[in-house]
Amino acid sequence: MQAARFHSFGGPEVLRLDEVAWPWPQGDEVLIRVHASSVNGTDLGMRRGDLPGFVVRRPFTVGLDVAGEVVGLGPGVTALELGDRVYSLLGHGGGGAAEYVKVRQARVARAPVSVSPAEAAAVPLAGLTALQALRAGAGLHLRRGARVLVNGAAGGIGAFGVQLARHYGASVTATARPEKHDFVRGLGAEEVLDPAELDPAELDLGRAAGRWDVIFDTPPALDFARVRGALAPGGVFVSTRPFPTSPASAWATLGGPGPRFSGVQTKERAQDLALLARLIDGGALRVPLDRTFALAQIAQAHRYAEGRGVRGKVVVTLD
């Protein structure tokens, strides 16, 4: 079968299609015939070799999430059947940009029925990150009426974050480049700021003091210590970076009562994927799909995803 892999770190040109051995499910694994796989920021960083703390064994098959059809079952599988249309977050082992992939059933859920396979493939990593950040990290489902800032709202995680925050009854301020403001307003943001307005050097804490109950920093680009004053007492700064990176931010997390830091480490949970599918099929979430590419265009897909014009998600399809 064919798989999109890189053998050395570098730009999109290091990606190529290789013939590799077929996987076969064992234990509680399912074999998925892949219909689509999305391109995430983590894919890009792993290919470039610039993600600290990540050990990437090469050759590496890119693609951290997939949508497809179950075509094989290990003897321990109890929750899925042959022919089920499913989607999954594979984790940092990758493997999604290939014709087939095997996955443990705990990472797999039935895909939303109201969207295409390409749209379903856009959901797992970005949708799970946003859901787990806002529910487990910020407890937003228990803060109805909260004021939320989503930084980086035009990206995949941010686009789901805006919609989920609105679903949980929050008022949403978002940041995006000016040319993407209409896109972000279409997701439900009531106010959209240029990211430059959140530069800590420019942020007027006198004006913004206590303005938000939750700040969701999706790029991640903000420093907790420097924007902490923009949070209300009891507020939460949720970052897609699991731990504070500056000494000042690390110290601020130990500062006692007041705003706190929460770093999200996305979990491959079938229950959360099932919840996202219900929200999509119920109309509470729409999938922000920007553009699709064929598997043979994997290098072009990565190049496009690294550009500044992306609105939502980039997906690779397999026919």
C-alpha positions as CSV (number, residue, x, y, z in Angstrom):
1,M,0.0,0.0,0.0
2,Q,1.0,3.6,-0.4
3,A,1.9,5.9,2.5
4,A,3.1,9.5,2.6
5,R,6.4,9.6,4.5
6,F,9.5,11.6,5.2
7,H,13.0,10.1,5.6
8,S,14.7,13.3,6.7
9,F,13.6,16.5,8.3
10,G,13.0,19.5,6.1
11,G,10.5,21.4,4.0
12,P,7.5,19.9,2.3
13,E,9.7,18.6,-0.5
14,V,11.0,15.8,1.8
15,L,7.6,14.1,1.7
16,R,7.1,11.2,-0.7
17,L,4.9,8.3,-1.4
18,D,6.4,5.0,-0.5
19,E,5.2,1.4,-0.9
20,V,4.9,-0.1,2.6
21,A,3.7,-3.3,4.2
22,W,0.0,-3.6,4.9
23,P,-1.0,-3.4,8.6
24,W,-3.2,-6.1,10.1
25,P,-5.2,-5.7,13.3
26,Q,-4.5,-7.7,16.4
27,G,-6.1,-7.7,19.9
28,D,-8.5,-4.8,20.1
29,E,-7.3,-3.1,17.0
30,V,-9.4,-2.2,14.0
31,L,-8.2,-1.8,10.4
32,I,-9.4,1.3,8.7
33,R,-9.4,1.9,5.0
34,V,-8.5,5.6,5.0
35,H,-10.7,8.0,3.1
36,A,-9.1,11.2,4.4
37,S,-6.5,12.5,6.8
38,S,-5.9,16.1,7.9
39,V,-2.8,18.2,8.1
40,N,-2.1,19.6,11.6
41,G,0.5,22.0,13.0
42,T,2.0,19.1,14.8
43,D,2.5,17.3,11.4
44,L,4.3,20.3,10.1
45,G,6.6,20.6,13.2
46,M,7.4,16.9,13.2
47,R,8.3,17.0,9.5
48,R,10.6,20.1,10.1
49,G,12.1,18.5,13.2
50,D,11.5,21.5,15.3
51,L,9.2,20.2,18.0
52,P,11.1,20.0,21.3
53,G,10.5,16.9,23.2
54,F,9.3,14.9,20.2
55,V,11.2,11.8,19.1
56,V,10.3,11.1,15.5
57,R,11.5,7.8,14.1
58,R,12.1,8.0,10.4
59,P,10.9,7.1,8.0
60,F,7.7,8.6,9.4
61,T,4.2,8.4,8.0
62,V,2.4,11.7,8.5
63,G,-1.2,12.2,9.4
64,L,-2.4,12.2,13.0
65,D,-6.1,11.8,12.4
66,V,-8.2,9.9,9.9
67,A,-11.7,9.2,8.6
68,G,-12.6,6.0,6.9
69,E,-14.3,2.6,6.9
70,V,-13.6,-0.4,9.2
71,V,-12.4,-3.3,7.0
72,G,-10.8,-5.5,9.6
73,L,-11.3,-6.4,13.2
74,G,-8.9,-7.8,15.8
75,P,-10.4,-10.6,18.0
76,G,-10.8,-8.3,21.0
77,V,-12.9,-5.6,19.2
78,T,-16.4,-5.3,20.8
79,A,-17.5,-1.8,20.0
80,L,-17.3,-1.6,16.2
81,E,-18.3,-3.7,13.2
82,L,-17.1,-4.2,9.6
83,G,-18.4,-1.4,7.4
84,D,-18.7,1.2,10.1
85,R,-17.8,4.7,9.0
86,V,-15.4,6.0,11.7
87,Y,-12.9,8.6,12.6
88,S,-9.9,8.6,14.9
89,L,-7.1,10.5,16.5
90,L,-4.0,8.3,16.0
91,G,-1.6,10.1,18.3
92,H,2.0,11.1,17.7
93,G,2.8,7.8,16.0
94,G,1.1,9.2,12.9
95,G,0.2,6.9,10.0
96,G,-3.0,8.6,8.8
97,A,-1.8,9.6,5.3
98,A,-1.8,6.1,4.0
99,E,-4.3,3.7,2.4
100,Y,-4.8,1.7,5.5
101,V,-4.1,2.1,9.2
102,K,-4.7,0.0,12.3
103,V,-5.9,1.7,15.5
104,R,-7.0,0.5,19.0
105,Q,-10.8,0.7,19.3
106,A,-10.6,3.1,22.3
107,R,-9.3,5.7,19.9
108,V,-12.1,5.2,17.3
109,A,-15.7,6.5,17.1
110,R,-18.4,6.4,14.5
111,A,-18.0,9.5,12.3
112,P,-20.7,12.2,12.1
113,V,-23.2,11.1,9.4
114,S,-24.0,14.6,8.2
115,V,-20.6,15.5,6.8
116,S,-18.2,14.1,4.1
117,P,-15.2,11.9,5.0
118,A,-12.9,14.9,4.3
119,E,-14.9,17.0,6.8
120,A,-14.8,14.2,9.3
121,A,-11.1,13.9,9.0
122,A,-10.7,17.5,9.9
123,V,-12.2,17.0,13.3
124,P,-10.2,14.6,15.6
125,L,-7.1,16.5,16.7
126,A,-8.4,20.1,16.4
127,G,-11.9,19.3,17.7
128,L,-10.6,17.1,20.6
129,T,-8.0,19.7,21.6
130,A,-10.6,22.5,21.7
131,L,-13.2,20.3,23.5
132,Q,-10.8,19.1,26.2
133,A,-9.2,22.5,26.7
134,L,-12.6,24.2,27.2
135,R,-14.3,21.5,29.2
136,A,-11.6,19.8,31.3
137,G,-9.1,22.7,31.2
138,A,-11.5,25.6,31.8
139,G,-14.7,24.0,33.0
140,L,-16.5,26.2,30.5
141,H,-19.6,23.9,30.4
142,L,-20.0,24.9,34.1
143,R,-19.5,28.7,33.5
144,R,-22.5,29.7,31.5
145,G,-22.3,33.3,30.5
146,A,-18.5,33.4,30.7
147,R,-16.5,35.8,28.7
148,V,-14.0,34.0,26.5
149,L,-11.1,35.1,24.4
150,V,-9.9,32.6,21.7
151,N,-6.5,33.6,20.4
152,G,-5.8,32.2,16.9
153,A,-9.5,31.7,16.0
154,A,-9.0,31.2,12.3
155,G,-6.9,28.0,12.8
156,G,-8.4,24.5,13.2
157,I,-8.3,24.4,17.0
158,G,-9.4,28.0,17.3
159,A,-12.3,27.6,14.9
160,F,-13.7,24.7,16.9
161,G,-12.9,26.7,20.1
162,V,-15.1,29.6,19.1
163,Q,-18.0,27.4,18.2
164,L,-17.7,25.3,21.4
165,A,-17.5,28.3,23.6
166,R,-20.7,29.7,22.0
167,H,-22.3,26.3,22.4
168,Y,-21.6,26.5,26.2
169,G,-23.2,29.9,26.4
170,A,-20.1,32.1,26.4
171,S,-19.7,35.5,24.8
172,V,-16.6,35.2,22.5
173,T,-13.9,37.6,21.6
174,A,-11.5,36.2,19.0
175,T,-8.3,37.2,17.4
176,A,-7.5,36.8,13.7
177,R,-5.7,38.6,10.9
178,P,-8.0,41.3,9.4
179,E,-8.6,39.4,6.2
180,K,-10.0,36.5,8.3
181,H,-12.4,38.6,10.5
182,D,-15.5,37.7,8.4
183,F,-14.7,34.0,8.6
184,V,-14.3,34.1,12.4
185,R,-17.5,36.2,12.9
186,G,-19.2,33.5,10.8
187,L,-18.2,30.9,13.5
188,G,-20.0,32.9,16.2
189,A,-17.4,35.4,17.5
190,E,-19.1,38.6,18.7
191,E,-15.9,40.6,18.6
192,V,-12.8,40.1,16.5
193,L,-9.4,41.7,17.3
194,D,-6.2,41.9,15.3
195,P,-3.6,39.7,17.1
196,A,-1.3,42.8,17.3
197,E,-3.8,44.1,19.9
198,L,-2.9,41.2,22.2
199,D,0.9,41.8,22.0
200,P,1.8,42.0,25.7
201,A,3.8,45.2,24.9
202,E,0.6,46.8,23.5
203,L,-2.0,45.3,25.7
204,D,-3.6,48.0,27.8
205,L,-4.3,46.1,31.0
206,G,-6.0,49.2,32.4
207,R,-8.6,48.7,29.8
208,A,-8.5,44.9,29.6
209,A,-8.1,44.2,33.3
210,G,-10.4,41.4,34.4
211,R,-12.1,41.4,31.0
212,W,-12.2,37.6,30.3
213,D,-13.0,34.6,32.4
214,V,-11.2,32.3,30.0
215,I,-8.3,32.9,27.6
216,F,-7.8,30.0,25.2
217,D,-4.4,30.5,23.5
218,T,-4.4,28.1,20.6
219,P,-1.1,29.0,18.6
220,P,0.2,29.1,21.5
221,A,1.7,32.6,21.5
222,L,0.8,34.4,24.7
223,D,2.7,34.5,28.0
224,F,0.5,33.8,31.0
225,A,2.4,36.0,33.3
226,R,2.1,39.0,31.0
227,V,-1.7,38.7,30.2
228,R,-2.8,37.3,33.6
229,G,-4.2,40.7,34.5
230,A,-6.7,40.5,31.7
231,L,-8.4,37.6,33.5
232,A,-11.1,37.9,36.1
233,P,-10.5,36.5,39.6
234,G,-10.9,32.7,39.2
235,G,-10.2,33.0,35.5
236,V,-8.3,30.4,33.5
237,F,-5.6,30.7,30.9
238,V,-5.7,27.6,28.7
239,S,-2.8,26.8,26.4
240,T,-2.2,24.2,23.8
241,R,1.3,24.1,25.3
242,P,1.1,21.7,28.2
243,F,3.5,23.7,30.4
244,P,4.5,27.3,30.9
245,T,7.7,28.1,29.0
246,S,8.9,31.3,30.7
247,P,10.2,31.4,34.3
248,A,7.7,34.2,35.0
249,S,4.8,32.2,33.8
250,A,5.9,29.1,35.7
251,W,6.1,31.3,38.9
252,A,2.7,32.8,38.1
253,T,1.1,29.4,38.2
254,L,2.2,29.1,41.8
255,G,0.8,32.5,42.8
256,G,-2.1,31.3,45.0
257,P,-5.6,32.6,44.5
258,G,-6.5,34.3,41.3
259,P,-6.2,33.3,37.6
260,R,-4.6,30.0,36.9
261,F,-2.8,28.3,34.1
262,S,-4.1,25.1,32.4
263,G,-2.2,23.2,29.7
264,V,-4.0,20.8,27.5
265,Q,-2.5,17.4,26.4
266,T,-5.0,16.1,23.9
267,K,-6.3,12.6,24.7
268,E,-7.4,10.1,22.0
269,R,-10.8,9.4,23.6
270,A,-13.5,7.7,21.7
271,Q,-16.2,9.1,24.1
272,D,-15.1,12.7,23.2
273,L,-15.1,11.9,19.5
274,A,-18.6,10.6,19.9
275,L,-19.7,13.8,21.6
276,L,-18.2,15.9,18.8
277,A,-20.1,13.8,16.2
278,R,-23.4,14.4,18.1
279,L,-22.7,18.2,18.2
280,I,-21.9,18.2,14.4
281,D,-24.9,16.1,13.5
282,G,-27.1,18.3,15.7
283,G,-26.0,21.5,14.0
284,A,-24.1,22.9,17.0
285,L,-20.7,22.6,15.2
286,R,-19.8,23.0,11.6
287,V,-16.5,21.8,10.3
288,P,-14.2,24.6,9.0
289,L,-12.7,22.9,6.0
290,D,-10.5,25.2,3.9
291,R,-9.1,23.0,1.1
292,T,-8.5,19.4,0.2
293,F,-5.6,17.8,-1.7
294,A,-5.1,14.3,-3.1
295,L,-2.6,12.0,-1.4
296,A,-0.2,12.4,-4.3
297,Q,-0.2,16.2,-3.5
298,I,0.9,15.7,0.1
299,A,3.8,18.1,-0.3
300,Q,1.5,20.8,-1.7
301,A,-0.9,20.2,1.2
302,H,1.9,20.8,3.7
303,R,3.1,23.9,1.8
304,Y,-0.4,25.4,1.8
305,A,-1.0,24.6,5.4
306,E,2.2,26.5,6.3
307,G,0.9,29.6,4.6
308,R,-0.8,32.5,6.3
309,G,-4.0,32.4,4.3
310,V,-5.5,29.2,5.8
311,R,-9.0,29.4,7.3
312,G,-9.7,26.3,9.3
313,K,-8.4,22.9,8.2
314,V,-6.4,21.4,5.3
315,V,-7.2,17.7,4.4
316,V,-5.7,15.0,2.3
317,T,-8.1,12.7,0.6
318,L,-7.7,9.1,-0.7
319,D,-10.0,7.7,-3.4
